[in-house]
Amino acid sequence: MPSPSACVLIIGNEILSGRTQDANLAFLGQRCDALGIRLVEARVIADNEAAIIAHINECRARFTYVFTTGGIGPTHDDITSATVARVFGVPLRRSPEAVEALDRYYEPGTLNEARLRMADIPEGARLIGNPVSGAPGFQLENVFVLPGVPSIMQVMFDGIVDRLSGGPPILTVSVTTDLLEGAMASDLGAIQSAFPDVSVGSYPFFRRGTLGVNLVLRSIAAGRIAACRAAIEEMLKRLGGRILNRGAPKST
């Protein structure tokens, strides 16, 4: 059976403008690998209702899971919750459970209408608890709506792991060499063809005045990833390249 798949929708004009650097994708990629879920795509989209609707509808039909980040705060441009309600054709309701969570977090008398907006949840959604700042996320079918603040999103994601069905952990191993891509491209392509069940990525680098390539292998099969690495190392030696770094397969 193929591993479950996932897509991340990073929602926010501030990400697209460059004012804010996304820090959630790396975390989600590593956690999905460890859970045996293939993170196939990530998209950055604006705080725009039509765009959010189109992307969620496309992705929830294509992938096992869709994770959204951003746009569920208290301000006027936080439109994700209302838009997801429109995706599923349900009304946005003030959740008593979410209000209680916010009330526990804020000082008495400070839970104003703006903050209460964060308790407006699509009808029928299952809440995702927020032990950091109170305001919950939610799940509708295979769509999980999470905040954009990394420290909060990460804790909340760990709270939904028991709702996700994964496969075998995806193993990763890297081989670093001073041989350049142009010198190995043909041979590396042949190795990839011989190991279709191992993803082989080639990533050139320049550091401390040295050019090189980091070859990253990913697979759920430890034996196959080890055999592929051995073939790559033999190829590098045959072509006159040095192996600068290597490690045992590990799940991230």
Backbone hydrogen bonds in HBPLUS format (Angstrom, degrees):
<---DONOR---> <-ACCEPTOR-->    atom                        ^
c    i                          cat <-CA-CA->   ^        H-A-AA   ^      H-
h    n   atom  resd res      DA  || num        DHA   H-A  angle D-A-AA Bond
n    s   type  num  typ     dist DA aas  dist angle  dist       angle   num
A0038-ARG N   A0004-PRO O   2.76 MM  34  6.15 157.4  1.81 166.3 159.7     1
A0065-TYR N   A0005-SER O   3.01 MM  60  6.40 143.6  2.15 142.2 153.5     2
A0006-ALA N   A0038-ARG O   2.80 MM  32  6.00 134.4  2.01 160.4 152.6     3
A0040-VAL N   A0006-ALA O   2.90 MM  34  5.89 147.6  2.01 154.0 158.7     4
A0007-CYS N   A0065-TYR O   3.05 MM  58  6.54 139.7  2.22 143.7 155.5     5
A0067-PHE N   A0007-CYS O   2.93 MM  60  6.33 165.6  1.95 162.8 167.6     6
A0008-VAL N   A0041-GLU O   3.03 MM  33  6.45 154.2  2.10 139.5 146.3     7
A0043-ARG N   A0008-VAL O   2.86 MM  35  6.32 158.6  1.90 163.2 170.2     8
A0009-LEU N   A0067-PHE O   2.81 MM  58  6.20 161.3  1.85 154.7 160.7     9
A0069-THR N   A0009-LEU O   2.99 MM  60  6.43 151.5  2.07 159.1 160.2    10
A0010-ILE N   A0043-ARG O   2.73 MM  33  6.00 165.0  1.75 168.5 171.4    11
A0045-ILE N   A0010-ILE O   2.88 MM  35  6.21 158.3  1.93 153.6 160.1    12
A0011-ILE N   A0069-THR O   2.89 MM  58  5.91 165.7  1.91 167.9 172.5    13
A0012-GLY N   A0045-ILE O   2.93 MM  33  6.37 164.4  1.96 164.0 168.8    14
A0015-ILE N   A0012-GLY O   3.21 MM   3  5.46 141.0  2.37 102.3 112.0    15
A0016-LEU N   A0012-GLY O   3.43 MM   4  6.81 161.6  2.46 147.1 150.9    16
A0017-SER N   A0013-ASN O   2.92 MM   4  6.13 147.3  2.03 150.2 159.4    17
A0020-THR N   A0014-GLU O   3.11 MM   6  5.51 154.8  2.17 140.9 135.5    18
A0018-GLY N   A0015-ILE O   3.18 MM   3  5.29 144.8  2.31 100.0 110.2    19
A0028-LEU N   A0024-ASN O   2.98 MM   4  6.21 169.1  1.99 160.0 163.0    20
A0029-GLY N   A0025-LEU O   2.84 MM   4  5.99 159.7  1.88 154.7 160.4    21
A0030-GLN N   A0026-ALA O   3.07 MM   4  6.25 163.2  2.10 149.7 153.4    22
A0031-ARG N   A0027-PHE O   2.94 MM   4  6.15 162.4  1.97 154.5 159.9    23
A0032-CYS N   A0028-LEU O   2.87 MM   4  5.93 158.0  1.92 146.3 152.6    24
A0033-ASP N   A0029-GLY O   3.04 MM   4  6.21 159.5  2.08 144.9 150.5    25
A0034-ALA N   A0030-GLN O   3.09 MM   4  6.34 162.3  2.13 146.7 150.9    26
A0035-LEU N   A0031-ARG O   2.98 MM   4  6.20 139.5  2.15 141.4 152.7    27
A0035-LEU N   A0032-CYS O   3.09 MM   3  4.98 123.8  2.42  93.0 107.9    28
A0036-GLY N   A0032-CYS O   2.97 MM   4  6.06 111.6  2.45 141.2 157.9    29
A0037-ILE N   A0032-CYS O   2.81 MM   5  4.81 174.5  1.81 146.7 144.9    30
A0036-GLY N   A0033-ASP O   3.07 MM   3  5.13 154.7  2.14 102.7 110.7    31
A0170-ILE N   A0033-ASP O   2.97 MM 137  4.96 169.6  1.98 142.1 143.4    32
A0167-GLY N   A0036-GLY O   3.04 MM 131  4.26 133.2  2.27  94.2 108.1    33
A0048-ASN N   A0046-ALA O   2.76 MM   2  5.25 133.6  1.98 105.8  90.6    34
A0052-ILE N   A0048-ASN O   2.94 MM   4  6.15 166.5  1.96 163.6 167.7    35
A0053-ILE N   A0049-GLU O   2.96 MM   4  6.14 168.5  1.97 157.8 160.8    36
A0054-ALA N   A0050-ALA O   3.03 MM   4  6.16 165.7  2.05 146.5 150.6    37
A0055-HIS N   A0051-ALA O   2.99 MM   4  6.15 168.7  2.01 154.6 157.4    38
A0056-ILE N   A0052-ILE O   2.96 MM   4  6.03 166.8  1.97 153.1 157.3    39
A0057-ASN N   A0053-ILE O   3.01 MM   4  6.07 166.8  2.02 150.9 155.2    40
A0058-GLU N   A0054-ALA O   3.07 MM   4  6.21 158.7  2.12 144.5 150.6    41
A0059-CYS N   A0055-HIS O   2.89 MM   4  5.97 168.2  1.90 152.5 156.2    42
A0060-ARG N   A0056-ILE O   2.85 MM   4  5.84 165.3  1.87 155.0 158.6    43
A0062-ARG N   A0059-CYS O   3.10 MM   3  5.01 130.1  2.36  94.6 108.1    44
A0063-PHE N   A0059-CYS O   2.92 MM   4  5.80 161.0  1.95 161.4 162.4    45
A0066-VAL N   A0142-ASN O   2.93 MM  76  6.20 153.6  2.00 165.3 163.7    46
A0144-PHE N   A0066-VAL O   2.80 MM  78  6.13 167.8  1.81 168.1 172.0    47
A0068-THR N   A0144-PHE O   2.88 MM  76  6.25 166.6  1.89 164.4 167.1    48
A0146-LEU N   A0068-THR O   2.85 MM  78  5.76 158.1  1.90 142.5 149.8    49
A0070-GLY N   A0146-LEU O   3.06 MM  76  6.55 136.2  2.25 133.4 145.5    50
A0080-THR N   A0071-GLY O   3.02 MM   9  5.00 143.5  2.15 137.8 143.6    51
A0078-ASP N   A0075-THR O   3.04 MM   3  5.53 164.6  2.06 118.3 122.1    52
A0083-THR N   A0079-ILE O   3.01 MM   4  6.06 155.4  2.07 152.8 160.6    53
A0084-VAL N   A0080-THR O   2.84 MM   4  6.03 160.0  1.88 159.6 164.1    54
A0085-ALA N   A0081-SER O   3.07 MM   4  6.34 151.7  2.16 146.1 153.9    55
A0086-ARG N   A0082-ALA O   3.19 MM   4  6.53 146.6  2.30 138.7 146.9    56
A0086-ARG N   A0083-THR O   3.05 MM   3  5.05 118.0  2.45  93.8 108.8    57
A0087-VAL N   A0083-THR O   2.97 MM   4  6.36 145.9  2.09 144.7 154.8    58
A0088-PHE N   A0084-VAL O   3.20 MM   4  6.51 153.5  2.27 149.6 154.0    59
A0089-GLY N   A0085-ALA O   2.92 MM   4  5.96 108.3  2.45 133.8 152.1    60
A0090-VAL N   A0085-ALA O   2.98 MM   5  5.23 165.5  2.00 149.1 150.3    61
A0089-GLY N   A0086-ARG O   3.19 MM   3  4.79 149.3  2.28  92.1 101.3    62
A0123-GLU N   A0091-PRO O   2.85 MM  32  5.73 164.0  1.88 178.1 176.2    63
A0093-ARG N   A0121-ILE O   2.90 MM  28  5.39 168.2  1.91 142.0 140.0    64
A0121-ILE N   A0093-ARG O   2.69 MM  28  5.39 152.6  1.76 164.7 154.9    65
A0095-SER N   A0119-ALA O   2.86 MM  24  5.60 171.6  1.87 158.9 156.0    66
A0098-ALA N   A0095-SER O   3.08 MM   3  5.12 117.0  2.49  96.9 112.0    67
A0099-VAL N   A0095-SER O   2.90 MM   4  6.21 156.3  1.96 154.8 162.0    68
A0100-GLU N   A0096-PRO O   2.96 MM   4  6.17 156.4  2.01 146.9 152.7    69
A0101-ALA N   A0097-GLU O   3.10 MM   4  6.37 150.4  2.19 139.8 147.5    70
A0102-LEU N   A0098-ALA O   2.99 MM   4  6.29 158.0  2.04 150.7 156.0    71
A0103-ASP N   A0099-VAL O   2.83 MM   4  6.01 156.7  1.88 150.4 157.7    72
A0104-ARG N   A0100-GLU O   3.05 MM   4  6.26 143.6  2.18 142.8 151.0    73
A0105-TYR N   A0102-LEU O   3.00 MM   3  5.11 130.1  2.26  97.7 111.6    74
A0106-TYR N   A0102-LEU O   2.98 MM   4  6.21 168.1  1.99 168.8 168.5    75
A0110-THR N   A0107-GLU O   3.05 MM   3  5.62 156.3  2.11 145.2 144.2    76
A0112-ASN N   A0110-THR O   2.96 MM   2  5.64 123.7  2.28 110.3  94.0    77
A0116-LEU N   A0112-ASN O   2.94 MM   4  6.21 150.2  2.03 148.6 158.3    78
A0117-ARG N   A0113-GLU O   3.14 MM   4  6.40 126.7  2.44 139.8 151.3    79
A0117-ARG N   A0114-ALA O   3.22 MM   3  5.38 143.5  2.36  97.5 107.6    80
A0118-MET N   A0115-ARG O   3.05 MM   3  5.75 154.8  2.12 116.3 122.5    81
A0119-ALA N   A0116-LEU O   2.85 MM   3  5.33 162.8  1.88 116.3 121.9    82
A0120-ASP N   A0117-ARG O   3.04 MM   3  5.34 164.7  2.06 112.2 115.5    83
A0125-ALA N   A0122-PRO O   3.09 MM   3  5.70 158.3  2.13 142.2 141.9    84
A0126-ARG N   A0139-GLN O   2.93 MM  13  5.07 163.6  1.96 148.8 150.2    85
A0139-GLN N   A0126-ARG O   2.71 MM  13  5.07 143.8  1.84 141.2 153.8    86
A0128-ILE N   A0137-GLY O   2.85 MM   9  4.70 156.0  1.91 116.9 113.9    87
A0137-GLY N   A0128-ILE O   3.00 MM   9  4.70 157.5  2.05 139.3 142.6    88
A0134-GLY N   A0130-ASN O   3.17 MM   4  5.05 139.2  2.35 134.4 139.7    89
A0138-PHE N   A0145-VAL O   3.20 MM   7  5.34 150.6  2.30 134.8 143.6    90
A0145-VAL N   A0138-PHE O   2.80 MM   7  5.34 176.2  1.80 175.0 173.6    91
A0140-LEU N   A0143-VAL O   2.97 MM   3  5.33 157.4  2.02 153.6 160.0    92
A0143-VAL N   A0140-LEU O   2.94 MM   3  5.33 165.9  1.96 134.3 137.7    93
A0152-ILE N   A0149-VAL O   3.07 MM   3  5.54 128.6  2.34 113.1 126.1    94
A0153-MET N   A0149-VAL O   2.84 MM   4  5.94 172.9  1.85 165.5 167.9    95
A0154-GLN N   A0150-PRO O   2.93 MM   4  5.93 166.3  1.95 156.3 158.7    96
A0156-MET N   A0152-ILE O   3.04 MM   4  6.26 162.4  2.07 155.0 160.4    97
A0157-PHE N   A0153-MET O   2.80 MM   4  5.99 152.3  1.88 151.0 158.8    98
A0158-ASP N   A0154-GLN O   3.14 MM   4  6.38 158.6  2.19 145.1 149.9    99
A0159-GLY N   A0156-MET O   2.99 MM   3  5.01 133.9  2.21  95.4 108.9   100
A0160-ILE N   A0157-PHE O   2.95 MM   3  5.37 164.0  1.97 114.9 120.2   101
A0163-ARG N   A0160-ILE O   2.83 MM   3  5.32 159.5  1.87 117.7 124.8   102
A0164-LEU N   A0161-VAL O   3.10 MM   3  5.37 162.7  2.13 111.0 116.6   103
A0171-LEU N   A0219-SER O   2.70 MM  48  5.34 151.5  1.78 149.5 150.6   104
A0219-SER N   A0171-LEU O   3.05 MM  48  5.34 150.6  2.14 138.7 147.8   105
A0172-THR N   A0250-LYS O   2.79 MM  78  5.46 157.7  1.84 141.5 147.1   106
A0250-LYS N   A0172-THR O   3.05 MM  78  5.46 156.0  2.11 136.7 142.9   107
A0173-VAL N   A0217-LEU O   2.96 MM  44  5.28 152.6  2.04 147.1 153.8   108
A0217-LEU N   A0173-VAL O   2.77 MM  44  5.28 177.7  1.77 172.2 172.5   109
A0175-VAL N   A0215-LEU O   2.82 MM  40  5.13 153.3  1.89 145.9 155.1   110
A0215-LEU N   A0175-VAL O   2.84 MM  40  5.13 173.8  1.84 151.5 150.8   111
A0176-THR N   A0245-ASN O   2.97 MM  69  4.99 167.6  1.98 142.6 146.4   112
A0244-LEU N   A0176-THR O   2.62 MM  68  5.22 149.2  1.71 140.8 149.0   113
A0177-THR N   A0213-VAL O   2.97 MM  36  5.50 164.2  1.99 157.9 163.1   114
A0213-VAL N   A0177-THR O   2.93 MM  36  5.50 159.4  1.98 152.8 158.5   115
A0178-ASP N   A0242-ARG O   3.33 MM  64  5.77 144.5  2.46 139.9 149.2   116
A0183-ALA N   A0180-LEU O   3.08 MM   3  5.62 137.7  2.27 111.8 122.6   117
A0184-MET N   A0181-GLU O   3.02 MM   3  5.38 144.1  2.15 107.9 118.3   118
A0185-ALA N   A0181-GLU O   2.90 MM   4  5.64 125.7  2.20 159.7 173.2   119
A0188-LEU N   A0184-MET O   2.77 MM   4  5.77 162.7  1.80 168.3 174.4   120
A0189-GLY N   A0185-ALA O   2.96 MM   4  6.08 152.5  2.03 144.9 152.0   121
A0190-ALA N   A0186-SER O   3.14 MM   4  6.46 147.9  2.25 143.2 151.5   122
A0191-ILE N   A0187-ASP O   3.06 MM   4  6.41 150.4  2.15 145.2 153.0   123
A0192-GLN N   A0188-LEU O   2.95 MM   4  6.25 159.0  1.99 150.5 156.1   124
A0193-SER N   A0189-GLY O   3.03 MM   4  6.28 152.5  2.11 142.9 150.1   125
A0194-ALA N   A0190-ALA O   3.05 MM   4  6.30 140.4  2.21 138.4 149.0   126
A0194-ALA N   A0191-ILE O   3.05 MM   3  4.98 122.0  2.40  93.4 108.5   127
A0195-PHE N   A0191-ILE O   3.00 MM   4  6.23 126.7  2.29 143.0 157.2   128
A0195-PHE N   A0192-GLN O   3.18 MM   3  5.08 138.9  2.36  93.9 105.5   129
A0198-VAL N   A0195-PHE O   3.07 MM   3  5.52 162.6  2.10 119.5 121.3   130
A0199-SER N   A0218-ARG O   2.83 MM  19  5.04 162.9  1.86 158.9 155.9   131
A0218-ARG N   A0199-SER O   2.89 MM  19  5.04 145.9  2.01 139.4 149.3   132
A0201-GLY N   A0216-VAL O   2.84 MM  15  5.07 169.7  1.85 151.2 154.7   133
A0216-VAL N   A0201-GLY O   2.87 MM  15  5.07 158.0  1.92 144.7 151.5   134
A0203-TYR N   A0214-ASN O   2.96 MM  11  5.09 152.9  2.04 137.1 145.5   135
A0214-ASN N   A0203-TYR O   2.86 MM  11  5.09 169.3  1.87 132.5 135.9   136
A0205-PHE N   A0212-GLY O   2.86 MM   7  5.43 154.9  1.92 142.7 142.5   137
A0212-GLY N   A0205-PHE O   3.10 MM   7  5.43 147.9  2.21 150.5 148.5   138
A0207-ARG N   A0210-THR O   3.01 MM   3  5.34 152.9  2.09 150.5 149.9   139
A0210-THR N   A0207-ARG O   2.91 MM   3  5.34 159.1  1.95 114.2 121.2   140
A0225-ILE N   A0221-ALA O   3.02 MM   4  6.25 161.8  2.05 156.9 162.3   141
A0226-ALA N   A0222-ALA O   3.02 MM   4  6.14 151.1  2.11 145.1 152.7   142
A0227-ALA N   A0223-GLY O   3.01 MM   4  6.23 155.3  2.07 144.2 150.9   143
A0228-CYS N   A0224-ARG O   2.88 MM   4  6.05 156.2  1.93 148.0 154.6   144
A0229-ARG N   A0225-ILE O   2.97 MM   4  6.10 156.8  2.02 140.0 146.4   145
A0230-ALA N   A0226-ALA O   2.99 MM   4  6.23 157.0  2.04 145.0 151.2   146
A0231-ALA N   A0227-ALA O   3.04 MM   4  6.31 153.3  2.11 144.0 150.8   147
A0232-ILE N   A0228-CYS O   2.95 MM   4  6.25 154.1  2.02 149.8 157.0   148
A0233-GLU N   A0229-ARG O   2.86 MM   4  6.13 163.9  1.89 157.2 161.2   149
A0234-GLU N   A0230-ALA O   2.98 MM   4  6.14 155.2  2.04 145.5 152.2   150
A0235-MET N   A0231-ALA O   2.98 MM   4  6.15 153.7  2.05 141.3 148.7   151
A0236-LEU N   A0232-ILE O   2.88 MM   4  6.17 157.4  1.93 153.5 159.2   152
A0237-LYS N   A0233-GLU O   3.09 MM   4  6.27 163.2  2.12 147.2 150.9   153
A0238-ARG N   A0234-GLU O   2.99 MM   4  6.15 158.2  2.03 146.9 153.3   154
A0239-LEU N   A0235-MET O   3.04 MM   4  6.23 145.3  2.16 145.6 154.2   155
A0241-GLY N   A0236-LEU O   2.78 MM   5  4.98 154.3  1.84 159.4 151.8   156
A0240-GLY N   A0237-LYS O   3.11 MM   3  5.10 158.4  2.16 101.9 108.3   157
